[in-house]
Amino acid sequence: MYRSHNCGELTSSNINNEVTLSGWVQKVRDKGFMIWVDLRDRYGITQLIFDEERTSKLILDQAQKLGREFVIQVKGNVIERASKNPNIPTGEIEILVSELTVLNEALLPPFTIEDKTDGGEELRMKYRYLDIRRNPVKEKLIFRAKVAHEVRNYLSKQDFIEVETPYLIKSTPEGARDFVVPSRMNEGQFYALPQSPQTFKQLLMVGGLDKYFQIVKCFRDEDLRADRQPEFTQIDCEMAFVEQEDILDAFEGLTRHLLKEINDVDVEKFPRMTFDDAMKKYGNDKPDIRFGMEFGELNEVAQHKEFNVFNQAELVVAIAVPGGNSYTRKEIDKLTDWVKRPQVGALGMVYVRCNEDGTYKSSVDKFYDQEDLAKWAEATGAKAGDLICVLSGQTNKVRAQLSALRMELAERLGLRNPKQFAPLWVVDFPLLEWDEETERFHAMHHPFTSPKPEDIKLLDSDPAKVRANAYDLVLNGNEIGGGSIRIHDKTTQSLMFDHLGFTKEEAKEQFGFLMNAFEYGAPPHGGIAFGLDRLVAILGGQETIRDFIAFPKNNSGRDVMIDAPAPIDESQLKELNLKLR
């Protein structure tokens, strides 16, 4: 028996008990005549004590040779600790060691394995197995497991059936780039790793399973960010005989359950907002509604004077920054420089100070009088003491720029409280979006999304105005889930492929199996997929997903720990009938 107890459970109630513990040496304090060792495992830390009066010389000598991260086993008696530590659960006791066994020696770690480490991110990723020993990382992985457990329990109680779908599938041209896998037995042919189990879960509905879910790995060969990895995990769900409202109700229930069980937060309302309103009020389709600063459009009250920057703009739009009039001119200039960075791309920023006496002072006083500026304040909801920040330009670009500024200011003002949760549904997305590069429409979500029945007639005359029967669940400015009611009949699906530029032959080659299935009695169905990595991070009070993944990739898509991707042996290439250029 390696241990009778773990290193986090012994208390004063165990005094005089003989115990066996195993773990890693966190720290050694050697006074010569007395040695203290902090022994650590997943559950906590227990202090060990060796002294020359009560410990044999042999064991004392062994203890003096212990180093950080040695794996050891000890036997001994639980005694009362002379100098108690109220910061840890085991702080009232220590173990007077009578037997010591070194199970494995260890090299000196390349960084300190403590909550506040001296290791940089790249170094810690290279030695990720050591980083996982640190509480901040270990606790995030345990937290992730707790969330996944709650998801499984909740959905299972709602009669969802967990089904595994294949990882080796067929490549399709829609969406992000696929990771492809050559087939040795089928020369010149390739599998793709799934970006989503989309078609399989639809086929499960055709198969009559009614309610499906899966916590599943998905893969996308795309550029990375802090909240994106080439392999990620989805909570993938589908339901038959449902309309949009059924899906929203079901997964509001799941989200409400997770917020209560994981964070002890009750959320009653899940507001609904159309895509158009989200873009108009917040400049993006995943708005953070924990704070205000809604956009005010100023075209009608700003394009009547001689200020050509505004007169030539497609959209003049502004936000009111609460308390922003306290900013110095230097601070405002820095904000202007911030929006002019290439990452944001604005050409400049106009500002208006809302003074406590009800007057206004702007950077464009030459062109606008107090009456004009009062209308700007009304449009943005600005009050005395606020600062109005105004951007102008092409509609889609300037909305994105002001959205970035809004989020940056909220971060600086401390308005994005990670312990506050504000979910909402964004609905009525466009079905199609125009791609300038290919000069054709693409599906905004995927080609199986159903159009709003009343908009189908617009597919020929005005496809950009067709709304999708699609919905995203947004939490604290992050999309945590997205889905749609699916097309479930061959005629509508064929029409959708036509408008996406597929020939009949291409549609049959890529999706013939699905079209065939629709001819055998496909029920109305729809679903949603949650990004588990992102959901866990937000529930854990963060937005960066990397620490909630056991073995993440870096920003170049590399696993620096195992050094992958890597070249493969020439003989493997030959077996696969592949040649490198």
LOROLO-484051 format. One record per residue (C-alpha): residue in three letters; x, y, z. Coordinates in steps of 0.5 Angstrom, whole numbers, plus 2048, in hexadecimal, padded with zeros to 3 digits. Layout:
LOROLO-484051
AlaXYZ;...
END
This chain:
LOROLO-484051
Met800800800;Tyr8038067FE;Arg7FF80B802;Ser7F980A807;His7F7812806;Asn7F8817801;Cys7FC81E803;Gly7F6822804;Glu7F281E809;Leu7F581D80F;Thr7F3822815;Ser7F482281D;Ser7EF81D81D;Asn7F481881A;Ile7F981A820;Asn7FD813822;Asn7FB80F81C;Glu80080C818;Val7FF80E811;Thr80380C80A;Leu803812805;Ser8068127FE;Gly8088197FA;Trp80D81E7F7;Val8128227FB;Gln80F8297FB;Lys81482C7FF;Val81A82A804;Arg81C82E80A;Asp82282B80E;Lys82482E814;Gly82A828815;Phe82782581C;Met820826819;Ile81D825812;Trp81682780F;Val813825808;Asp80D827805;Leu80A821802;Arg8058237FC;Asp80081F7F8;Arg7FA8217F4;Tyr7F68227FA;Gly7FA8267FE;Ile801827802;Thr803823809;Gln80982580D;Leu80E82080F;Ile812821815;Phe81981D816;Asp81D81F81C;Glu82381B81F;Glu82081A826;Arg81A816823;Thr81C81481C;Ser82280F81B;Lys828811818;Leu82780D812;Ile821810810;Leu823817812;Asp82981680D;Gln824814808;Ala82081A809;Gln82681F808;Lys82781C801;Leu82081D7FF;Gly81F8227F9;Arg8198267F6;Glu8148227F2;Phe81781B7F5;Val8128167F5;Ile8128137FC;Gln80D80F801;Val80D810808;Lys80A80C80F;Gly80A810815;Asn80581281B;Val80181881A;Ile80381D81F;Glu801824821;Arg80482A81D;Ala80882F822;Ser80883481D;Lys80183481A;Asn7FF836813;Pro7F8839812;Asn7F983980B;Ile7F8832809;Pro7F382C80B;Thr7F982880E;Gly7FC82E812;Glu7FB82C819;Ile7FF825818;Glu805822816;Ile80881B815;Leu80E819819;Val811814814;Ser81380D816;Glu81480A80F;Leu81680E809;Thr81780B802;Val81980E7FC;Leu81580C7F6;Asn8188107F1;Glu81D8157F1;Ala81C81C7EC;Leu8218217E9;Leu8208287EB;Pro81A82B7E7;Pro81B8307E2;Phe8168357E6;Thr8138357ED;Ile80D8317EE;Glu8098367F2;Asp80383A7F1;Lys8078407EF;Thr80D83D7EA;Asp8138407E7;Gly81183C7E1;Gly80F83F7DA;Glu80A83D7D6;Glu80E8397D1;Leu8128367D6;Arg80C8337DA;Met8098317D4;Lys80F82D7D2;Tyr80F82A7D9;Arg8078297D9;Tyr8078237DE;Leu80B8277E3;Asp80682D7E2;Ile8008297E3;Arg8038287EA;Arg80282F7EC;Asn7FC8317EF;Pro7F98367EA;Val7FA8317E4;Lys7F882B7E8;Glu7F182E7EB;Lys7EF8317E4;Leu7F08297E1;Ile7EC8277E7;Phe7E782D7E6;Arg7E682A7DF;Ala7E48237E1;Lys7DF8267E6;Val7DC82A7E0;Ala7DC8247DC;His7D98207E1;Glu7D38247E2;Val7D28257DB;Arg7D181D7DA;Asn7CD81D7E0;Tyr7C88227DE;Leu7C78207D7;Ser7C78187D9;Lys7C181A7DE;Gln7BE81E7D8;Asp7BE8177D4;Phe7C48197CF;Ile7C78137CD;Glu7CF8147CC;Val7D28117C5;Glu7D98117C3;Thr7D98137BB;Pro7DF8127B7;Tyr7E68167B7;Leu7E88137B0;Ile7E38167AB;Lys7E281A7A4;Ser7E58217A3;Thr7E08267A1;Pro7E282D79E;Glu7DD8317A2;Gly7E08347A9;Ala7E78347AB;Arg7ED8307A9;Asp7ED8297AA;Phe7F28257AD;Val7F381F7A8;Val7F68187A9;Pro7F88147A4;Ser7F680D7A3;Arg7FB8077A2;Met7F680279F;Asn7F380779A;Glu7F880A796;Gly7F7812795;Gln7F181279A;Phe7F18167A0;Tyr7EC8167A6;Ala7EB81D7AA;Leu7EB81E7B1;Pro7E48217B3;Gln7E38287B4;Ser7DC8267B7;Pro7D88207B7;Gln7D38247B4;Thr7D081F7AE;Phe7D18197B3;Lys7CC81C7B8;Gln7C781E7B3;Leu7C88167B1;Leu7C68147B8;Met7C08187B8;Val7BE8157B1;Gly7C080E7B5;Gly7BB8107BA;Leu7BF8117C0;Asp7BB8187C2;Lys7C081B7C7;Tyr7C781A7C6;Phe7CE81D7C9;Gln7D581C7C9;Ile7DB81F7CC;Val7DF81F7C6;Lys7E68217C3;Cys7E68257BD;Phe7EB8287B9;Arg7EC82E7B4;Asp7F38307B1;Glu7F28377B2;Asp7F683D7B5;Leu7F783D7BC;Arg7F58427C2;Ala7F58427C9;Asp7EE83F7C9;Arg7EF83A7C3;Gln7F28337C2;Pro7F382F7BC;Glu7F08297C0;Phe7EA82B7C5;Thr7E48287C9;Gln7DD8297C7;Ile7D78277CB;Asp7D38257C5;Cys7CB8247C5;Glu7C68237C0;Met7BE8227C1;Ala7B98207BD;Phe7B18227BC;Val7B38297BF;Glu7B38307BD;Gln7B88367BF;Glu7B48377C5;Asp7B58307C8;Ile7BC8317C7;Leu7BD8377CA;Asp7B98357D0;Ala7BD82E7D1;Phe7C48317D1;Glu7C28377D5;Gly7C08327DA;Leu7C782F7D9;Thr7CB8367DA;Arg7C78387E0;His7C88317E3;Leu7D08327E2;Leu7D08397E5;Lys7CC8377EB;Glu7D08307EC;Ile7D78337EA;Asn7D783A7EC;Asp7D183A7F1;Val7CE8407ED;Asp7C68407EB;Val7C58437E4;Glu7BD8447E2;Lys7BD8487DC;Phe7C08467D5;Pro7BF84C7D1;Arg7BE84B7CA;Met7C18507C5;Thr7C18507BD;Phe7C88507B9;Asp7C68577B6;Asp7C585A7BD;Ala7CB8577C0;Met7CF85A7BA;Lys7CC8617BB;Lys7CC8617C2;Tyr7D385E7C4;Gly7D685D7BD;Asn7D78557BE;Asp7D384F7BE;Lys7D584D7C5;Pro7D48537C9;Asp7D68547D1;Ile7D08567D4;Arg7D38577DB;Phe7D485E7DA;Gly7D18637D5;Met7D48687D0;Glu7CF8667CB;Phe7D18697C4;Gly7CD8707C2;Glu7CD8717BB;Leu7CE8797B9;Asn7CD8797B2;Glu7C787D7B2;Val7CA8827B7;Ala7D18827B5;Gln7D18837AD;His7CE8897AC;Lys7D488E7AE;Glu7DB88F7AA;Phe7DF8897AD;Asn7E08857A7;Val7E387F7AB;Phe7DC87E7AD;Asn7D88807A7;Gln7DC87B7A3;Ala7DB8757A8;Glu7D68707A7;Leu7D58707AE;Val7D68747B4;Val7D68717BB;Ala7D88727C2;Ile7D886F7C9;Ala7D78737D0;Val7DD8717D5;Pro7DA8727DC;Gly7DF8767E0;Gly7E38777DA;Asn7E387F7DA;Ser7E987E7E0;Tyr7ED87B7DA;Thr7F38807D9;Arg7F58837D2;Lys7FB87E7D2;Glu7F68787D4;Ile7F187A7CE;Asp7F787A7C9;Lys7F98737CC;Leu7F28717CA;Thr7F38747C3;Asp7F98707C2;Trp7F686A7C5;Val7F186A7BF;Lys7F686C7BA;Arg7FA8657BB;Pro7FA8617B5;Gln7F685B7B9;Val7F08607BA;Gly7F18657B4;Ala7ED86B7B5;Leu7F08717B2;Gly7EF8767B8;Met7EA8777BD;Val7E687D7BF;Tyr7E487F7C6;Val7DF8837CA;Arg7E08847D2;Cys7D98857D6;Asn7DA88A7DB;Glu7D788A7E2;Asp7D48917E0;Gly7D088E7DA;Thr7D58917D5;Tyr7D988D7D0;Lys7E088E7CD;Ser7E288A7C7;Ser7E88897C3;Val7E388B7BD;Asp7E18927C0;Lys7E38957BA;Phe7DD8927B6;Tyr7D88907BC;Asp7D48957C1;Gln7D18937C8;Glu7CA8917C5;Asp7CE88C7C0;Leu7D28897C5;Ala7CC8887CA;Lys7C88847C4;Trp7CF8807C4;Ala7CE87F7CC;Glu7C787D7CB;Ala7C88787C6;Thr7CD8747CA;Gly7CA8757D1;Ala7D08797D3;Lys7CF87D7DA;Ala7D38827DD;Gly7DA8807DF;Asp7DA87B7D9;Leu7DF87B7D3;Ile7DC87A7CC;Cys7E08767C7;Val7DF8767C0;Leu7E18727BA;Ser7DF8737B2;Gly7E086F7AC;Gln7DD8697A8;Thr7D78667AC;Asn7DA85F7AE;Lys7E18617AF;Val7DF8677B4;Arg7DB8627B8;Ala7E085D7B9;Gln7E58637BB;Leu7E08667C0;Ser7DF85F7C3;Ala7E685E7C4;Leu7E78657C7;Arg7E08637CB;Met7E385D7CE;Glu7EA8607CF;Leu7E78667D3;Ala7E38617D7;Glu7E985D7D9;Arg7EC8637DB;Leu7E68657DF;Gly7E685F7E3;Leu7DF85E7E0;Arg7E08567DE;Asn7DF8537E4;Pro7E184B7E3;Lys7DC8497E9;Gln7D684D7E6;Phe7D38497E0;Ala7CE84C7DB;Pro7CC8477D6;Leu7C88487D0;Trp7C58457C9;Val7C78497C2;Val7C28467BD;Asp7C08487B6;Phe7C78477B3;Pro7C88487AB;Leu7C78427A8;Leu7CD8447A3;Glu7D38487A3;Trp7D684B79D;Asp7DE84979C;Glu7E284F798;Glu7E784A797;Thr7E3844793;Glu7DE849791;Arg7D8845793;Phe7D4843799;His7D683F79F;Ala7D283C7A4;Met7D38407AB;His7D283A7AF;His7D28347AB;Pro7CE8317A4;Phe7C982D7A9;Thr7C68337AC;Ser7BF8347AB;Pro7BD83B7A8;Lys7B783F7AB;Pro7B183C7A8;Glu7AE8437A6;Asp7B58457A3;Ile7B683F79E;Lys7B3843799;Leu7B8848799;Leu7BE843797;Asp7BD845790;Ser7BC84C790;Asp7C084F797;Pro7C484979A;Ala7C784E79F;Lys7C184F7A2;Val7BF8487A3;Arg7BF8467AB;Ala7C18407AE;Asn7BE83C7B3;Ala7C483C7B7;Tyr7C683E7BE;Asp7CC8407C2;Leu7CD83F7CA;Val7D18457CC;Leu7D48457D3;Asn7D884B7D5;Gly7DA84E7CE;Asn7DC8477CC;Glu7D88427C8;Ile7D883B7CC;Gly7D38387C7;Gly7D08387C0;Gly7CB8347BC;Ser7C58347B8;Ile7BE8317B5;Arg7C182C7B0;Ile7BE82B7A9;His7BB8247A9;Asp7B88247A2;Lys7BC82279B;Thr7B9828797;Thr7BA82D79C;Gln7C182B79D;Ser7C282A795;Leu7C0831795;Met7C583379A;Phe7CB830797;Asp7C9834790;His7C983A794;Leu7D0838797;Gly7D3837790;Phe7D3830790;Thr7D282C789;Lys7CD82678A;Glu7D3821789;Glu7D782578E;Ala7D1825793;Lys7D081D792;Glu7D781C793;Gln7D881F799;Phe7D181E79D;Gly7CE819799;Phe7CD81579F;Leu7CA81A7A3;Met7C581C79D;Asn7C381479C;Ala7C28147A4;Phe7BD8197A3;Glu7B981579E;Tyr7B88107A4;Gly7B38147A8;Ala7B88197AC;Pro7B481D7B2;Pro7B58247B3;His7BB8257B7;Gly7C082A7BA;Gly7C582B7BF;Ile7CB82F7C2;Ala7D282E7C4;Phe7D68317CA;Gly7DD8327CA;Leu7DF82F7D0;Asp7E68327D0;Arg7E38397D0;Leu7DD8377D4;Val7E28347DA;Ala7E683A7DA;Ile7E183F7DA;Leu7DE83B7E0;Gly7E583B7E3;Gly7E58437E3;Gln7EA8437DD;Glu7E98447D5;Thr7F08417D3;Ile7EF8397D2;Arg7F68377D2;Asp7F68357DA;Phe7F08317DA;Ile7F382C7D4;Ala7F88277D7;Phe7FC8277D1;Pro7FB82D7CD;Lys7FF8307C7;Asn8028367C6;Asn80083C7C2;Ser8048397BC;Gly8008327BD;Arg80682F7BF;Asp80682A7C5;Val80D82C7C8;Met80D8277CD;Ile80D8217C8;Asp8108257C2;Ala80A8247BE;Pro8088257B8;Ala80F8217B6;Pro81181E7AF;Ile8108167AE;Asp8148117AC;Glu8158107A5;Ser8138097A5;Gln80C80B7A8;Leu80C8107A2;Lys80D80B79D;Glu8078067A0;Leu80380C7A0;Asn80580E798;Leu80781579A;Lys80D819798;Leu80F81F79B;Arg811825796;
END
